[in-house]
Amino acid sequence: MFFHLVNIDKSEPRIVQLNAPIKMIGVSVRTGMRTIYKDAAALGKKYRRIKDSGLIRNKKDPWAFVAVSRDFTEDNSRWEYLMGDVVTTLENVPPGLIAFEIPAQTYAVFTMRSKFGFLWGPTIGLTKKYIFTEWLPNSRYLADNRIVGDFEYHDERSLSRTPSIDLYVCVREKDGSQIDQVSPPWKR
């Protein structure tokens, strides 16, 4: 496939504490490892139609949109995948759309770059695989997907000549106590 064209940045991520939730209004689908690429593409088309219709009001300025993975099943085989515009308020959500707040928590932020737009799916997938199979096990952090597993933050940088997207992975510090780390689907 195209995986040999994908270059994963393995530099140390930024660790950030969001000081306020990120509000979004958009659409969602229930998905899993076997269907994520197909489901994400279909959801992206649905989101673009809604975005083009002007239904979503109170958009953040400057513009941004997020794609969020949350509400994982106990075995992490399925989750809810959301796409939507970042907004300033969650009032007046149009019928058929959903509102969600990405919590103000600690995140490891990985900046992804893709040479070609059609490679974003593999780039995101391989970056997540690297994070959960290499970076997290060797870091001082554990994945924390109790509310949000991760989210992509798209802004003006994702539209530039050399596009980039930030992937935020919710983490918490290892503290030596018995903590159940959630295994990503590709480790089962």
Z-matrix of the N, CA and C atoms (Angstrom, degrees):
N
C 1 1.458
C 2 1.527 1 109.13
N 3 1.350 2 117.54 1 -150.09
C 4 1.459 3 123.06 2 -176.15
C 5 1.519 4 112.59 3 -94.61
N 6 1.351 5 117.97 4 3.18
C 7 1.450 6 120.60 5 -171.79
C 8 1.526 7 112.99 6 -60.76
N 9 1.329 8 118.77 7 -27.07
C 10 1.457 9 120.23 8 178.01
C 11 1.528 10 111.88 9 -70.61
N 12 1.326 11 118.79 10 -14.86
C 13 1.462 12 123.15 11 176.80
C 14 1.526 13 112.47 12 -87.58
N 15 1.343 14 116.79 13 -8.12
C 16 1.453 15 121.51 14 -176.17
C 17 1.522 16 109.64 15 -94.63
N 18 1.320 17 115.88 16 128.56
C 19 1.456 18 122.64 17 177.79
C 20 1.522 19 108.42 18 -112.30
N 21 1.330 20 118.07 19 118.15
C 22 1.455 21 122.15 20 -179.06
C 23 1.521 22 109.40 21 -93.81
N 24 1.328 23 116.49 22 128.73
C 25 1.457 24 122.42 23 177.08
C 26 1.527 25 108.16 24 -79.79
N 27 1.321 26 116.80 25 115.60
C 28 1.461 27 121.19 26 -177.58
C 29 1.529 28 112.19 27 -104.04
N 30 1.328 29 116.41 28 21.30
C 31 1.464 30 118.10 29 176.58
C 32 1.529 31 109.58 30 -74.36
N 33 1.313 32 115.93 31 160.29
C 34 1.457 33 121.66 32 -176.85
C 35 1.539 34 109.36 33 -62.54
N 36 1.335 35 117.36 34 132.08
C 37 1.470 36 119.83 35 -179.36
C 38 1.527 37 111.18 36 -73.98
N 39 1.316 38 115.06 37 163.53
C 40 1.466 39 120.78 38 169.80
C 41 1.524 40 106.86 39 -79.95
N 42 1.304 41 117.46 40 138.30
C 43 1.458 42 121.92 41 173.49
C 44 1.528 43 106.06 42 -103.39
N 45 1.329 44 115.60 43 120.56
C 46 1.467 45 120.11 44 -176.53
C 47 1.524 46 110.23 45 -127.52
N 48 1.306 47 114.94 46 150.71
C 49 1.458 48 122.16 47 171.97
C 50 1.520 49 105.72 48 -111.58
N 51 1.341 50 117.35 49 111.63
C 52 1.463 51 118.89 50 177.17
C 53 1.519 52 107.59 51 -63.77
N 54 1.321 53 116.95 52 133.73
C 55 1.462 54 119.90 53 -179.33
C 56 1.519 55 112.85 54 -90.35
N 57 1.310 56 116.90 55 -8.35
C 58 1.469 57 121.56 56 177.08
C 59 1.522 58 107.97 57 -153.50
N 60 1.335 59 117.07 58 152.23
C 61 1.471 60 118.75 59 177.10
C 62 1.526 61 110.95 60 -64.21
N 63 1.321 62 115.83 61 155.22
C 64 1.461 63 122.13 62 172.92
C 65 1.521 64 106.35 63 -101.65
N 66 1.315 65 116.73 64 121.19
C 67 1.465 66 122.33 65 -178.52
C 68 1.529 67 109.05 66 -92.10
N 69 1.327 68 115.49 67 138.56
C 70 1.465 69 119.69 68 178.20
C 71 1.519 70 110.72 69 -140.21
N 72 1.313 71 115.69 70 150.03
C 73 1.463 72 122.68 71 172.06
C 74 1.519 73 106.62 72 -129.31
N 75 1.337 74 115.65 73 131.29
C 76 1.455 75 119.08 74 -177.98
C 77 1.510 76 113.17 75 -175.55
N 78 1.325 77 115.54 76 -140.99
C 79 1.459 78 123.44 77 -174.70
C 80 1.527 79 109.00 78 -129.57
N 81 1.337 80 116.23 79 163.91
C 82 1.462 81 118.80 80 179.65
C 83 1.522 82 110.86 81 -147.64
N 84 1.333 83 114.02 82 165.03
C 85 1.456 84 122.29 83 176.42
C 86 1.526 85 107.59 84 -148.00
N 87 1.300 86 116.43 85 148.17
C 88 1.464 87 122.06 86 172.66
C 89 1.520 88 105.80 87 -87.01
N 90 1.339 89 118.04 88 130.81
C 91 1.457 90 121.10 89 -173.87
C 92 1.525 91 110.89 90 -142.14
N 93 1.313 92 116.15 91 -177.39
C 94 1.460 93 122.96 92 177.78
C 95 1.516 94 109.74 93 -158.34
N 96 1.325 95 116.49 94 177.39
C 97 1.466 96 120.71 95 -176.71
C 98 1.532 97 112.90 96 -58.88
N 99 1.307 98 117.89 97 -34.04
C 100 1.470 99 119.98 98 -177.55
C 101 1.525 100 113.16 99 -75.92
N 102 1.332 101 116.82 100 -22.09
C 103 1.467 102 119.77 101 -173.80
C 104 1.522 103 114.53 102 -120.95
N 105 1.323 104 119.13 103 0.90
C 106 1.458 105 121.00 104 -172.32
C 107 1.526 106 113.13 105 -58.19
N 108 1.320 107 119.44 106 -43.55
C 109 1.471 108 119.94 107 -177.85
C 110 1.524 109 111.41 108 -64.48
N 111 1.319 110 117.08 109 -43.71
C 112 1.469 111 121.25 110 178.38
C 113 1.530 112 109.95 111 -67.02
N 114 1.329 113 116.87 112 -45.87
C 115 1.463 114 120.92 113 -178.52
C 116 1.523 115 111.99 114 -65.17
N 117 1.334 116 116.86 115 -40.74
C 118 1.468 117 120.29 116 179.77
C 119 1.529 118 110.67 117 -64.60
N 120 1.319 119 117.45 118 -40.18
C 121 1.473 120 120.85 119 178.98
C 122 1.528 121 110.48 120 -64.18
N 123 1.334 122 117.37 121 -45.89
C 124 1.473 123 121.01 122 179.59
C 125 1.526 124 110.52 123 -65.21
N 126 1.330 125 117.45 124 -40.89
C 127 1.458 126 120.63 125 178.91
C 128 1.526 127 110.70 126 -65.66
N 129 1.339 128 116.38 127 -37.84
C 130 1.462 129 120.57 128 177.54
C 131 1.524 130 112.05 129 -61.11
N 132 1.323 131 117.03 130 -40.41
C 133 1.471 132 120.53 131 177.83
C 134 1.525 133 110.62 132 -65.86
N 135 1.326 134 116.45 133 -43.60
C 136 1.467 135 120.64 134 177.84
C 137 1.529 136 110.94 135 -61.44
N 138 1.323 137 116.23 136 -43.95
C 139 1.468 138 121.58 137 178.99
C 140 1.532 139 111.01 138 -61.58
N 141 1.329 140 117.21 139 -44.33
C 142 1.475 141 120.10 140 -179.89
C 143 1.532 142 111.70 141 -62.26
N 144 1.347 143 117.05 142 -38.80
C 145 1.476 144 119.69 143 177.68
C 146 1.535 145 110.24 144 -62.45
N 147 1.315 146 116.16 145 -43.60
C 148 1.471 147 120.51 146 180.00
C 149 1.521 148 109.82 147 -66.88
N 150 1.317 149 116.94 148 -43.94
C 151 1.463 150 121.58 149 178.92
C 152 1.529 151 110.50 150 -59.42
N 153 1.325 152 116.60 151 -45.64
C 154 1.461 153 121.09 152 -179.94
C 155 1.523 154 112.56 153 -65.67
N 156 1.337 155 116.92 154 -26.58
C 157 1.464 156 120.50 155 -179.68
C 158 1.527 157 112.40 156 -75.19
N 159 1.328 158 117.44 157 -15.84
C 160 1.462 159 120.84 158 179.19
C 161 1.526 160 114.49 159 79.77
N 162 1.325 161 117.54 160 14.66
C 163 1.465 162 121.05 161 -179.08
C 164 1.527 163 113.69 162 -64.73
N 165 1.317 164 117.15 163 -34.77
C 166 1.467 165 120.31 164 -175.66
C 167 1.523 166 109.06 165 -83.36
N 168 1.313 167 115.13 166 119.92
C 169 1.472 168 122.32 167 -178.80
C 170 1.531 169 109.78 168 -105.12
N 171 1.312 170 115.83 169 172.66
C 172 1.471 171 123.54 170 175.64
C 173 1.528 172 112.65 171 57.75
N 174 1.329 173 116.05 172 40.70
C 175 1.462 174 120.64 173 179.41
C 176 1.524 175 110.16 174 -68.50
N 177 1.321 176 115.00 175 145.00
C 178 1.457 177 121.43 176 177.23
C 179 1.529 178 108.92 177 -63.94
N 180 1.313 179 115.30 178 145.03
C 181 1.455 180 121.18 179 175.53
C 182 1.526 181 107.19 180 -123.23
N 183 1.324 182 121.59 181 117.70
C 184 1.453 183 125.84 182 8.24
C 185 1.528 184 112.33 183 -74.26
N 186 1.325 185 114.54 184 159.49
C 187 1.448 186 124.47 185 -176.30
C 188 1.532 187 112.04 186 -56.09
N 189 1.328 188 115.51 187 145.47
C 190 1.470 189 121.70 188 172.07
C 191 1.523 190 108.61 189 -160.60
N 192 1.319 191 116.29 190 151.49
C 193 1.457 192 120.34 191 169.48
C 194 1.520 193 108.14 192 -137.34
N 195 1.338 194 115.19 193 157.88
C 196 1.455 195 120.82 194 -177.50
C 197 1.521 196 110.27 195 -128.07
N 198 1.315 197 115.21 196 153.14
C 199 1.464 198 123.12 197 171.26
C 200 1.527 199 105.09 198 -125.46
N 201 1.327 200 116.56 199 118.53
C 202 1.463 201 122.82 200 -168.86
C 203 1.523 202 111.02 201 -116.89
N 204 1.330 203 116.57 202 136.96
C 205 1.468 204 122.59 203 170.79
C 206 1.521 205 107.11 204 -107.82
N 207 1.344 206 115.92 205 124.00
C 208 1.470 207 119.58 206 -177.49
C 209 1.530 208 110.19 207 -153.42
N 210 1.320 209 115.78 208 176.03
C 211 1.464 210 123.18 209 175.12
C 212 1.527 211 111.45 210 54.34
N 213 1.333 212 115.15 211 57.58
C 214 1.456 213 121.93 212 -179.71
C 215 1.527 214 110.82 213 -74.82
N 216 1.338 215 116.39 214 145.79
C 217 1.461 216 119.64 215 171.61
C 218 1.524 217 107.53 216 -69.92
N 219 1.310 218 116.24 217 165.70
C 220 1.466 219 120.63 218 -176.91
C 221 1.524 220 112.28 219 -56.57
N 222 1.319 221 117.22 220 -36.27
C 223 1.468 222 120.34 221 -179.92
C 224 1.531 223 112.75 222 -94.14
N 225 1.317 224 117.33 223 8.07
C 226 1.475 225 124.19 224 178.69
C 227 1.519 226 114.46 225 61.83
N 228 1.329 227 117.16 226 19.42
C 229 1.460 228 119.42 227 -178.34
C 230 1.528 229 112.37 228 -81.57
N 231 1.328 230 117.11 229 -20.14
C 232 1.472 231 121.03 230 179.59
C 233 1.518 232 108.50 231 -141.34
N 234 1.332 233 115.30 232 153.27
C 235 1.452 234 121.24 233 178.89
C 236 1.515 235 108.81 234 -158.04
N 237 1.316 236 115.47 235 170.05
C 238 1.458 237 121.31 236 175.54
C 239 1.523 238 107.94 237 -95.25
N 240 1.333 239 115.76 238 132.89
C 241 1.460 240 122.19 239 178.79
C 242 1.518 241 107.41 240 -116.06
N 243 1.330 242 116.79 241 122.46
C 244 1.461 243 122.90 242 -176.19
C 245 1.521 244 110.13 243 -115.64
N 246 1.324 245 117.18 244 146.16
C 247 1.465 246 123.57 245 171.69
C 248 1.509 247 107.13 246 -132.55
N 249 1.324 248 115.73 247 134.55
C 250 1.447 249 117.47 248 177.87
C 251 1.511 250 113.61 249 -172.70
N 252 1.318 251 113.87 250 168.68
C 253 1.459 252 121.09 251 177.37
C 254 1.517 253 110.19 252 -78.71
N 255 1.326 254 115.66 253 144.14
C 256 1.455 255 121.14 254 171.89
C 257 1.525 256 106.21 255 -77.23
N 258 1.338 257 115.75 256 130.20
C 259 1.463 258 121.51 257 -175.80
C 260 1.525 259 110.49 258 -126.31
N 261 1.323 260 115.56 259 166.52
C 262 1.462 261 121.07 260 -179.58
C 263 1.520 262 112.47 261 -90.02
N 264 1.329 263 117.59 262 -19.15
C 265 1.460 264 121.35 263 179.48
C 266 1.529 265 109.65 264 -148.41
N 267 1.326 266 115.34 265 153.07
C 268 1.465 267 119.73 266 178.04
C 269 1.527 268 111.07 267 -102.64
N 270 1.306 269 116.72 268 17.74
C 271 1.465 270 120.80 269 176.30
C 272 1.526 271 109.59 270 -78.68
N 273 1.317 272 115.49 271 151.22
C 274 1.464 273 122.26 272 175.55
C 275 1.529 274 113.72 273 57.80
N 276 1.322 275 115.97 274 54.55
C 277 1.470 276 120.88 275 177.14
C 278 1.529 277 107.64 276 -73.97
N 279 1.328 278 118.13 277 123.04
C 280 1.464 279 120.85 278 -179.46
C 281 1.534 280 111.53 279 -60.37
N 282 1.325 281 116.93 280 147.19
C 283 1.473 282 120.11 281 177.77
C 284 1.523 283 110.91 282 -56.43
N 285 1.332 284 115.72 283 139.70
C 286 1.454 285 121.38 284 178.96
C 287 1.520 286 114.03 285 87.70
N 288 1.341 287 117.54 286 -8.24
C 289 1.463 288 120.98 287 178.35
C 290 1.527 289 109.15 288 -107.86
N 291 1.315 290 116.12 289 164.40
C 292 1.454 291 120.49 290 178.74
C 293 1.523 292 110.14 291 -119.49
N 294 1.313 293 115.40 292 155.30
C 295 1.461 294 122.10 293 175.12
C 296 1.522 295 107.57 294 -117.20
N 297 1.315 296 115.89 295 145.45
C 298 1.457 297 120.50 296 179.42
C 299 1.520 298 109.43 297 -153.29
N 300 1.339 299 116.43 298 146.03
C 301 1.457 300 122.18 299 174.02
C 302 1.521 301 109.42 300 -112.01
N 303 1.317 302 115.68 301 120.48
C 304 1.462 303 120.82 302 172.42
C 305 1.523 304 105.60 303 -75.39
N 306 1.332 305 118.08 304 122.73
C 307 1.457 306 119.64 305 -172.39
C 308 1.526 307 114.26 306 -69.15
N 309 1.331 308 113.85 307 152.21
C 310 1.462 309 121.58 308 174.09
C 311 1.519 310 107.44 309 -77.09
N 312 1.320 311 115.88 310 93.99
C 313 1.461 312 123.07 311 -178.25
C 314 1.520 313 108.64 312 -135.38
N 315 1.326 314 116.36 313 -171.67
C 316 1.459 315 122.09 314 178.14
C 317 1.525 316 109.13 315 -91.18
N 318 1.328 317 115.36 316 134.33
C 319 1.460 318 121.51 317 -178.36
C 320 1.522 319 110.49 318 -134.39
N 321 1.322 320 116.22 319 144.49
C 322 1.465 321 122.43 320 167.13
C 323 1.524 322 105.51 321 -93.08
N 324 1.320 323 117.19 322 126.78
C 325 1.462 324 121.59 323 -174.94
C 326 1.523 325 109.99 324 -109.62
N 327 1.327 326 115.23 325 118.96
C 328 1.457 327 123.24 326 179.63
C 329 1.529 328 107.73 327 -110.89
N 330 1.325 329 117.69 328 124.70
C 331 1.458 330 121.09 329 177.67
C 332 1.521 331 108.80 330 -90.10
N 333 1.321 332 115.65 331 125.07
C 334 1.473 333 121.81 332 -178.90
C 335 1.522 334 109.23 333 -108.54
N 336 1.325 335 114.68 334 144.64
C 337 1.460 336 121.38 335 176.07
C 338 1.522 337 108.26 336 -129.96
N 339 1.325 338 116.05 337 146.25
C 340 1.457 339 120.63 338 178.24
C 341 1.519 340 108.78 339 -135.64
N 342 1.320 341 116.14 340 134.49
C 343 1.461 342 120.52 341 179.64
C 344 1.525 343 111.69 342 -69.22
N 345 1.328 344 115.73 343 -32.06
C 346 1.459 345 121.26 344 -176.60
C 347 1.519 346 109.73 345 -134.52
N 348 1.324 347 117.41 346 142.51
C 349 1.455 348 122.37 347 -178.69
C 350 1.515 349 114.20 348 -57.39
N 351 1.327 350 116.94 349 -36.12
C 352 1.462 351 119.65 350 -178.27
C 353 1.530 352 112.11 351 -70.23
N 354 1.335 353 117.57 352 -7.41
C 355 1.467 354 121.13 353 179.68
C 356 1.522 355 114.01 354 -97.27
N 357 1.350 356 118.09 355 3.10
C 358 1.467 357 118.77 356 -179.49
C 359 1.526 358 111.57 357 -60.59
N 360 1.315 359 119.26 358 -42.40
C 361 1.467 360 121.46 359 -179.70
C 362 1.520 361 112.20 360 -57.49
N 363 1.352 362 117.99 361 -55.76
C 364 1.465 363 118.76 362 177.48
C 365 1.530 364 113.25 363 -61.92
N 366 1.334 365 117.45 364 -36.17
C 367 1.466 366 120.12 365 179.49
C 368 1.523 367 110.45 366 -62.44
N 369 1.321 368 117.11 367 -46.11
C 370 1.464 369 121.21 368 179.27
C 371 1.530 370 110.00 369 -64.82
N 372 1.327 371 117.22 370 -46.11
C 373 1.463 372 121.06 371 -179.54
C 374 1.517 373 112.60 372 -60.60
N 375 1.328 374 117.87 373 -45.99
C 376 1.460 375 120.79 374 -179.46
C 377 1.531 376 111.71 375 -70.37
N 378 1.332 377 116.60 376 -32.91
C 379 1.465 378 119.45 377 176.03
C 380 1.525 379 110.16 378 -64.86
N 381 1.332 380 116.87 379 -44.32
C 382 1.469 381 119.77 380 178.09
C 383 1.521 382 110.81 381 -63.05
N 384 1.330 383 117.11 382 -40.17
C 385 1.456 384 119.58 383 178.49
C 386 1.528 385 110.04 384 -61.30
N 387 1.334 386 117.49 385 -44.52
C 388 1.466 387 121.55 386 177.34
C 389 1.532 388 110.51 387 -59.42
N 390 1.320 389 116.76 388 -46.20
C 391 1.466 390 120.52 389 -177.50
C 392 1.523 391 110.67 390 -58.94
N 393 1.333 392 117.29 391 -49.03
C 394 1.461 393 120.57 392 -173.08
C 395 1.528 394 114.20 393 -82.10
N 396 1.332 395 118.10 394 -23.47
C 397 1.466 396 118.60 395 -178.45
C 398 1.528 397 113.39 396 -102.52
N 399 1.338 398 117.81 397 -21.16
C 400 1.467 399 120.25 398 -179.19
C 401 1.524 400 112.83 399 -119.91
N 402 1.339 401 116.57 400 -56.95
C 403 1.460 402 118.08 401 -172.06
C 404 1.521 403 112.51 402 -67.66
N 405 1.330 404 118.95 403 -54.66
C 406 1.464 405 120.68 404 -177.58
C 407 1.528 406 113.34 405 -57.15
N 408 1.342 407 119.89 406 -48.70
C 409 1.470 408 118.73 407 -178.99
C 410 1.532 409 113.36 408 -59.15
N 411 1.321 410 117.50 409 -25.99
C 412 1.471 411 121.21 410 -178.36
C 413 1.525 412 113.35 411 -102.67
N 414 1.318 413 117.11 412 6.37
C 415 1.460 414 120.57 413 -179.13
C 416 1.527 415 109.48 414 -103.40
N 417 1.310 416 116.06 415 -178.03
C 418 1.466 417 120.16 416 175.51
C 419 1.530 418 111.15 417 -95.91
N 420 1.338 419 116.54 418 19.36
C 421 1.458 420 121.56 419 -176.52
C 422 1.527 421 112.62 420 -121.79
N 423 1.315 422 114.17 421 158.24
C 424 1.459 423 123.54 422 171.74
C 425 1.519 424 107.90 423 -118.59
N 426 1.319 425 116.98 424 149.49
C 427 1.461 426 120.87 425 172.99
C 428 1.523 427 107.97 426 -67.56
N 429 1.310 428 116.33 427 144.12
C 430 1.466 429 121.18 428 -178.97
C 431 1.525 430 108.32 429 -134.07
N 432 1.342 431 117.18 430 87.70
C 433 1.464 432 119.29 431 -175.85
C 434 1.523 433 112.51 432 -103.31
N 435 1.328 434 117.07 433 30.15
C 436 1.464 435 120.07 434 -179.92
C 437 1.529 436 111.42 435 -62.48
N 438 1.321 437 118.49 436 -35.06
C 439 1.473 438 121.48 437 178.32
C 440 1.524 439 109.98 438 -115.41
N 441 1.315 440 116.40 439 -51.83
C 442 1.467 441 123.23 440 179.66
C 443 1.518 442 107.54 441 -132.40
N 444 1.314 443 116.75 442 134.48
C 445 1.463 444 119.32 443 174.82
C 446 1.512 445 110.32 444 -82.47
N 447 1.321 446 115.73 445 -52.90
C 448 1.458 447 121.34 446 179.33
C 449 1.518 448 108.96 447 -161.56
N 450 1.337 449 114.74 448 166.28
C 451 1.461 450 119.05 449 172.06
C 452 1.519 451 109.87 450 -151.97
N 453 1.331 452 113.57 451 146.50
C 454 1.463 453 121.43 452 174.23
C 455 1.522 454 107.18 453 -92.21
N 456 1.330 455 116.40 454 136.89
C 457 1.457 456 121.39 455 177.44
C 458 1.522 457 107.74 456 -114.59
N 459 1.325 458 115.33 457 110.73
C 460 1.464 459 122.66 458 -179.48
C 461 1.526 460 108.27 459 -103.26
N 462 1.323 461 116.64 460 128.73
C 463 1.460 462 121.31 461 175.45
C 464 1.532 463 108.00 462 -140.24
N 465 1.324 464 117.44 463 -159.96
C 466 1.464 465 120.02 464 -175.89
C 467 1.531 466 112.35 465 -57.10
N 468 1.333 467 118.00 466 -25.86
C 469 1.471 468 120.37 467 178.68
C 470 1.526 469 111.53 468 -64.11
N 471 1.332 470 117.40 469 -29.83
C 472 1.470 471 119.95 470 -178.51
C 473 1.530 472 111.87 471 -73.83
N 474 1.314 473 117.23 472 -9.68
C 475 1.464 474 121.44 473 179.73
C 476 1.530 475 112.63 474 -107.08
N 477 1.334 476 116.76 475 1.62
C 478 1.463 477 119.53 476 -175.66
C 479 1.525 478 111.46 477 -78.40
N 480 1.330 479 115.82 478 175.82
C 481 1.470 480 121.63 479 178.48
C 482 1.522 481 112.09 480 -62.58
N 483 1.323 482 116.43 481 -33.10
C 484 1.473 483 122.72 482 175.16
C 485 1.530 484 106.49 483 -117.88
N 486 1.340 485 117.12 484 79.47
C 487 1.461 486 120.82 485 -171.00
C 488 1.533 487 114.18 486 -66.45
N 489 1.334 488 114.40 487 147.91
C 490 1.459 489 120.64 488 174.41
C 491 1.518 490 109.08 489 -143.92
N 492 1.321 491 114.97 490 153.57
C 493 1.463 492 123.79 491 178.92
C 494 1.517 493 106.71 492 -134.64
N 495 1.323 494 117.56 493 141.06
C 496 1.458 495 120.83 494 174.05
C 497 1.520 496 109.41 495 -94.42
N 498 1.336 497 115.68 496 132.07
C 499 1.458 498 122.61 497 175.02
C 500 1.521 499 107.21 498 -106.93
N 501 1.329 500 116.33 499 117.40
C 502 1.461 501 123.29 500 179.33
C 503 1.530 502 108.09 501 -98.74
N 504 1.330 503 117.10 502 123.24
C 505 1.456 504 122.37 503 177.84
C 506 1.530 505 107.16 504 -113.33
N 507 1.324 506 116.29 505 122.04
C 508 1.460 507 120.77 506 -179.09
C 509 1.527 508 109.14 507 -68.43
N 510 1.341 509 116.45 508 126.33
C 511 1.463 510 121.65 509 -177.36
C 512 1.524 511 110.44 510 -134.65
N 513 1.332 512 114.17 511 163.03
C 514 1.465 513 121.90 512 170.15
C 515 1.513 514 106.58 513 -140.99
N 516 1.320 515 115.84 514 153.79
C 517 1.464 516 119.71 515 -178.01
C 518 1.516 517 111.29 516 -71.82
N 519 1.337 518 114.64 517 144.75
C 520 1.463 519 120.25 518 172.51
C 521 1.521 520 105.88 519 -72.31
N 522 1.319 521 116.87 520 133.96
C 523 1.463 522 118.16 521 -178.12
C 524 1.524 523 112.67 522 -121.59
N 525 1.313 524 117.06 523 10.82
C 526 1.445 525 120.40 524 177.69
C 527 1.514 526 114.36 525 86.26
N 528 1.337 527 118.24 526 -15.28
C 529 1.460 528 119.22 527 178.17
C 530 1.514 529 109.78 528 -82.40
N 531 1.313 530 115.97 529 170.09
C 532 1.460 531 120.88 530 -178.81
C 533 1.526 532 109.05 531 -72.46
N 534 1.320 533 118.00 532 104.97
C 535 1.454 534 123.26 533 179.40
C 536 1.519 535 107.86 534 -119.32
N 537 1.294 536 116.08 535 132.44
C 538 1.457 537 119.77 536 176.20
C 539 1.515 538 108.26 537 -81.36
N 540 1.314 539 117.43 538 109.57
C 541 1.459 540 120.67 539 176.23
C 542 1.512 541 108.07 540 -83.00
N 543 1.304 542 115.40 541 133.89
C 544 1.453 543 120.63 542 -179.73
C 545 1.512 544 108.97 543 -78.81
N 546 1.327 545 116.22 544 125.89
C 547 1.464 546 121.03 545 179.26
C 548 1.518 547 109.81 546 -82.79
N 549 1.325 548 117.20 547 132.97
C 550 1.465 549 119.24 548 175.70
C 551 1.522 550 109.73 549 -67.23
N 552 1.315 551 117.21 550 157.54
C 553 1.456 552 120.94 551 -176.80
C 554 1.519 553 114.50 552 -57.15
N 555 1.340 554 118.94 553 -32.41
C 556 1.462 555 119.80 554 -175.70
C 557 1.532 556 112.63 555 -78.92
N 558 1.344 557 118.87 556 -3.48
C 559 1.469 558 120.73 557 177.58
C 560 1.521 559 112.25 558 -95.14
N 561 1.363 560 117.89 559 -3.90
C 562 1.465 561 119.86 560 -178.60
C 563 1.495 562 111.03 561 -82.07
